[in-house]
Amino acid sequence: MSALGELLSPAGLMPVKAGGVNAPQAKEAAGAKLEPGAAIAVPLVTGDADYSAVGTVTDVLDGRVLALGHSFYAEGEAEFPMGPAYVHTVVPTLMRSFKLTSPLNITGTLNRDEQTGVAGRIGPKPQMIPMTVNVEWKNDRRKQTYRYKLCRHRYLTPILARYLIYDAAWGWRELPTYHTVRYSMAIDFGKLGKYSASNVSSDSDVYWVLSDLGRPIAALLNNPYGKPPKITKIDVRMTIDSGDITARLLEVKLDGLTYRPGETLTGEVTLRLFRKPRTTLPVRFKLPEDLPEGSYTLQVCNWSQALRRLQSEMPHRFDPRTPEQLLAAVRRTVQMRGNVLYLRLAVKKGSGLAVDKRELPDLPDSRARIIAQADNLDTRNFSRAIVQKMPTDYVLSGSAGAAFKVVKRPKETLIRKQGK
C-alpha cells in the first residue's frame, strides 16, 4: 500500500485497505442504486484486484448522476465506470477521515470531471483495458495468472499497470533475496500498432519490468503529437528465479595492437561476479574489409551504455514528431538486452546529415556544407558505429575500451598473444 500511496499522492489520492462484501452484506445491498446521499464507486481496477475511488452522490436527475462535490482530476471529458458502493464503516480522524467501502456492480459511465464535481449517466458501461499477468516461480514450479481490467486515463492507467505488476510479484510472497527475473510483455495500442519487450534482470526487484511497461503507456497516452491511442490489451509474463547473475565489466584486452582490414579482433573481457572469483570471456570482432587505416577503439559495454551511445550517434531517431514516431522510438529503447555484451566500433563510413528523419550518409563535403548553410532547424549530424552482439550468462553493467591500429601493409610481423 505504501508503494501505491507514493504513486497516487501527487494526485491527492490516499489508498486504504477494505474487505469485500460478504453474503449477508451482499443480500442487504442487493437493491443498492445510485441515489442522493448514497455511496458511489468509481472502479479503477477490477478482476483479481479491486481499486475503486469512492465518494457521495449529490443528485440523480433522469438517469444523470452528479457526485463528489469536487473534482476528480478536473479534466472535463472522462471515461470511468461507476456504480453503487457498500460502506462498511467510517474511520474518523483529526487529519483525514475516510470510509471503508467495497464497490458493488457497475451501472453506468462517469463522463464529466469538472471543478465542482463529476457527472455520469446510468446505462452503458465504458470499455476497460484487459490486462493479464503470468508469474512463474522457478524454485517450486508454481505458476499464477492474474486477470485485471484497468480504467482508461492518461495518468492513472500507467500508474495502475505498474503497480499491478508489483502486486503480482509480491502479493503472495517476497522475492528471493538474490533473484533473477526474466520477462516479456506485449501492449496492443490498437490502430497505432503493437509494442513488445523482453529482457532479463538480476538483483533489481521488478523495476525493469515496471519501466518497460509504464514507459510506453505513459508516453503515448500523454503524447503532444496527436490523439492518444486506445489500448486494447496488455499481457505480461515473468519468471522469477533465485540467484544473482550480475557481472561488472572491468576491462577488455586485445591479443594484438595492429590489425589489417578484414581481420578479426580477438581478446577477452574481465568480469567481476557476485560472490564469485573474477572470470574472463573471449571476444571476437570482425573488421570490415574496407576499413580505412588509422587508430581505433573497440568499446565493449552493457545495454544501457550501448543505448546512450546510439542516442548520441543518432539523435534524430529519438526525436519524434508523431505518435507513430514516438512508438518507434520507444521500441528502440527496449531492443537491447541486459545479458548481451555489445561490441562497438565507431567508423566514419555511413555518417552524414539527417534532414528531419531522412538520413543522407556519406555526403561529399561540398554538398554537406550547402545543406548545413541552409540553417534548417531539423538538420543535424549523425554518426555510425559497427555493432556486434555477444550473448552471455550474466546481467552486465559497465563498459571498457581497447585501442588498436589498422594498417593495410604492416612493416613488421604482427604478433598475437597465445599464438592467435
MOGI-V292166 format. One record per residue. RES is the residue in three letters. SS is DSSP state (helix for helix, strand for strand, loop for the rest). NEAR is the number of other C-alpha atoms within 8 Angstrom. D_CENTER is the distance of its C-alpha to the mean C-alpha in Angstrom with 2 decimals. Layout:
BEGIN
res->{RES RES}
ss->{SS SS}
near->{NEAR NEAR}
d_center->{D_CENTER D_CENTER}
END
This chain:
BEGIN
res->{MET SER ALA LEU GLY GLU LEU LEU SER PRO ALA GLY LEU MET PRO VAL LYS ALA GLY GLY VAL ASN ALA PRO GLN ALA LYS GLU ALA ALA GLY ALA LYS LEU GLU PRO GLY ALA ALA ILE ALA VAL PRO LEU VAL THR GLY ASP ALA ASP TYR SER ALA VAL GLY THR VAL THR ASP VAL LEU ASP GLY ARG VAL LEU ALA LEU GLY HIS SER PHE TYR ALA GLU GLY GLU ALA GLU PHE PRO MET GLY PRO ALA TYR VAL HIS THR VAL VAL PRO THR LEU MET ARG SER PHE LYS LEU THR SER PRO LEU ASN ILE THR GLY THR LEU ASN ARG ASP GLU GLN THR GLY VAL ALA GLY ARG ILE GLY PRO LYS PRO GLN MET ILE PRO MET THR VAL ASN VAL GLU TRP LYS ASN ASP ARG ARG LYS GLN THR TYR ARG TYR LYS LEU CYS ARG HIS ARG TYR LEU THR PRO ILE LEU ALA ARG TYR LEU ILE TYR ASP ALA ALA TRP GLY TRP ARG GLU LEU PRO THR TYR HIS THR VAL ARG TYR SER MET ALA ILE ASP PHE GLY LYS LEU GLY LYS TYR SER ALA SER ASN VAL SER SER ASP SER ASP VAL TYR TRP VAL LEU SER ASP LEU GLY ARG PRO ILE ALA ALA LEU LEU ASN ASN PRO TYR GLY LYS PRO PRO LYS ILE THR LYS ILE ASP VAL ARG MET THR ILE ASP SER GLY ASP ILE THR ALA ARG LEU LEU GLU VAL LYS LEU ASP GLY LEU THR TYR ARG PRO GLY GLU THR LEU THR GLY GLU VAL THR LEU ARG LEU PHE ARG LYS PRO ARG THR THR LEU PRO VAL ARG PHE LYS LEU PRO GLU ASP LEU PRO GLU GLY SER TYR THR LEU GLN VAL CYS ASN TRP SER GLN ALA LEU ARG ARG LEU GLN SER GLU MET PRO HIS ARG PHE ASP PRO ARG THR PRO GLU GLN LEU LEU ALA ALA VAL ARG ARG THR VAL GLN MET ARG GLY ASN VAL LEU TYR LEU ARG LEU ALA VAL LYS LYS GLY SER GLY LEU ALA VAL ASP LYS ARG GLU LEU PRO ASP LEU PRO ASP SER ARG ALA ARG ILE ILE ALA GLN ALA ASP ASN LEU ASP THR ARG ASN PHE SER ARG ALA ILE VAL GLN LYS MET PRO THR ASP TYR VAL LEU SER GLY SER ALA GLY ALA ALA PHE LYS VAL VAL LYS ARG PRO LYS GLU THR LEU ILE ARG LYS GLN GLY LYS}
ss->{loop helix helix helix helix helix helix helix helix helix helix loop loop loop loop loop loop loop loop loop loop loop helix helix helix helix helix helix loop loop loop loop loop loop loop loop loop loop strand strand strand strand strand strand strand strand strand loop loop loop strand strand strand strand strand strand strand strand strand strand strand loop loop strand strand strand strand loop loop loop loop loop loop loop loop strand strand strand strand strand strand strand strand strand strand strand strand strand strand strand strand loop loop loop loop loop loop strand strand strand strand strand strand loop loop loop loop strand strand strand strand strand strand strand loop loop strand strand strand strand strand strand loop loop loop loop loop loop strand strand strand strand strand strand strand strand strand loop loop loop loop strand strand strand strand strand strand strand strand strand loop loop loop loop loop helix helix helix helix helix helix helix helix helix helix helix helix helix helix helix loop loop loop loop loop loop loop loop strand strand strand strand strand strand strand strand strand strand loop helix helix helix loop strand strand strand strand strand strand strand strand strand loop loop loop loop helix helix helix helix helix helix helix helix helix helix helix helix helix helix helix loop loop loop loop loop loop loop loop loop loop loop strand strand strand strand strand strand strand strand strand strand loop loop loop strand strand strand strand strand strand strand strand strand loop loop loop strand strand loop loop loop loop strand strand strand strand strand strand strand strand strand strand loop loop loop loop loop strand strand strand strand strand strand strand strand loop loop loop loop loop loop loop strand strand strand strand strand strand strand strand loop helix helix helix helix helix helix helix helix helix helix helix loop helix helix helix helix loop loop loop loop helix helix helix helix helix helix helix helix helix helix helix loop loop loop loop loop loop strand strand strand strand strand strand strand strand strand strand strand strand strand strand strand strand loop loop strand strand strand strand loop loop loop helix helix helix helix helix helix helix helix helix loop loop loop loop loop strand strand strand strand strand strand strand strand strand strand strand strand strand loop loop loop strand strand strand loop strand strand strand strand strand strand strand strand loop loop loop loop loop loop loop loop loop loop helix helix helix loop}
near->{6 5 7 9 11 8 8 12 9 7 6 6 8 7 8 6 5 7 6 5 8 6 6 6 8 9 7 7 8 6 5 7 7 12 9 9 8 11 13 15 15 13 14 12 13 11 8 7 7 9 8 11 8 10 9 11 16 12 10 12 6 4 8 10 14 12 13 11 8 9 12 8 7 8 7 7 7 10 12 13 15 14 15 16 14 11 10 8 7 9 8 7 6 5 4 6 9 7 9 12 12 14 13 9 6 9 12 14 15 15 12 11 16 13 7 7 13 16 12 13 12 10 8 8 9 9 5 8 12 11 12 11 13 11 13 11 11 10 7 5 7 8 8 7 8 9 10 12 11 14 15 10 9 9 9 9 13 13 11 10 11 11 11 8 12 11 8 11 12 9 8 6 6 7 10 8 6 10 14 14 13 11 12 11 12 11 12 11 13 10 6 8 7 9 10 9 11 10 9 12 11 14 10 7 9 10 7 9 9 12 8 10 12 12 10 10 10 12 9 12 11 9 10 4 7 7 5 8 10 7 10 10 10 13 10 12 10 12 11 13 11 11 9 10 11 12 12 10 14 11 10 12 8 10 11 12 8 9 13 10 14 10 10 8 13 12 11 11 13 12 13 12 12 8 4 6 6 8 8 8 8 8 10 8 9 8 10 8 7 6 9 6 9 7 8 10 10 11 12 12 14 15 14 7 10 10 10 8 8 9 10 7 9 11 10 10 9 9 8 10 7 8 12 7 9 14 11 8 12 10 11 8 8 10 7 10 10 12 12 15 13 14 13 11 11 10 10 7 7 9 12 13 13 14 11 7 7 6 8 9 9 8 9 6 6 6 8 11 8 8 9 9 6 6 7 8 4 7 11 8 8 11 12 12 8 8 8 8 8 9 7 8 6 10 14 14 11 10 12 11 10 10 9 12 11 14 11 8 5 8 4 4 5 8 5 8 7 5 4 6}
d_center->{21.53 21.31 17.52 17.46 20.20 18.33 15.60 18.42 21.09 20.27 21.21 24.37 23.52 24.71 23.79 26.83 27.58 29.97 31.51 31.95 35.14 37.81 40.55 43.12 40.64 39.39 43.04 43.68 40.75 41.50 42.82 40.37 39.58 38.38 41.40 42.29 41.58 39.47 35.97 33.17 29.75 26.61 24.35 20.65 19.78 22.38 22.97 22.46 21.46 23.23 22.12 24.59 25.85 29.65 32.40 35.92 37.36 39.56 41.35 41.33 43.15 43.69 40.39 38.55 36.96 36.76 34.98 33.68 35.88 32.97 29.72 26.38 24.39 27.34 25.46 28.28 27.04 25.05 24.22 24.29 26.34 29.30 32.15 34.61 33.79 35.94 36.66 37.38 38.50 38.18 37.29 39.16 38.31 39.64 36.24 34.16 35.67 33.58 34.14 33.06 32.47 31.26 30.42 32.83 32.50 30.66 33.45 32.05 29.56 29.04 28.87 29.96 28.64 31.20 32.35 35.23 33.49 31.63 33.22 32.74 34.84 35.94 35.57 32.68 29.38 26.04 23.51 20.57 17.31 17.83 15.18 16.12 14.98 17.11 17.68 20.23 22.03 23.57 26.40 28.15 26.71 25.69 23.32 22.00 20.61 19.41 19.68 18.72 19.09 17.15 18.76 17.85 17.22 15.24 14.75 15.19 13.10 9.58 11.44 13.20 10.56 8.93 12.57 13.68 11.61 13.28 16.49 16.58 16.36 18.75 20.79 23.69 23.64 22.20 20.33 22.87 23.51 22.57 19.94 17.78 14.82 14.33 11.79 11.05 9.64 10.85 10.67 14.02 14.32 18.07 20.16 17.42 16.14 13.68 10.22 9.85 8.39 10.38 11.12 13.36 13.33 16.49 17.74 14.34 14.36 11.18 9.14 7.24 6.51 5.77 3.39 1.86 3.58 4.50 3.91 5.80 7.83 8.91 9.63 11.61 13.32 14.45 15.22 18.76 19.77 20.56 20.49 17.22 16.62 17.52 14.95 17.23 15.42 12.43 13.03 11.57 13.79 14.12 17.20 18.23 21.09 23.23 23.73 22.27 21.85 20.69 22.84 23.53 24.86 28.23 30.12 30.93 34.56 36.06 39.30 40.92 41.05 42.21 41.16 42.34 40.21 38.98 39.20 36.49 35.38 35.57 34.79 32.71 29.87 30.34 27.68 27.90 26.85 26.40 29.93 31.25 33.39 32.02 31.66 31.77 30.29 32.15 30.58 31.91 31.23 33.26 34.60 35.29 38.94 39.20 37.55 39.82 41.68 40.35 38.35 34.74 32.07 29.88 26.54 24.71 21.29 18.04 14.76 13.78 17.37 17.47 14.56 16.40 19.59 18.42 17.26 20.68 22.58 21.09 20.10 20.98 18.25 15.64 17.83 17.37 20.22 19.30 16.52 17.02 16.66 13.50 11.92 13.57 12.33 8.60 9.75 11.66 9.10 7.95 11.66 12.80 13.28 14.11 17.53 18.75 21.20 21.17 24.68 24.99 28.23 28.47 31.14 32.93 33.29 30.88 30.19 31.21 30.38 27.72 29.11 26.28 24.23 27.34 27.79 31.42 31.73 34.96 36.74 40.28 40.59 42.88 40.47 37.54 39.75 40.75 37.19 36.25 39.38 38.33 35.93 33.26 30.35 27.84 29.53 28.04 28.62 26.36 26.97 26.22 25.85 26.69 23.90 24.68 22.48 23.77 22.07 22.95 23.10 21.23 17.90 18.99 18.99 21.30 23.29 26.97 29.35 32.76 35.27 37.64 40.02 40.59 44.28 45.75 49.13 49.06 52.49 51.98 51.10 47.39 46.95 44.09 43.54 44.27 46.13 43.10}
END
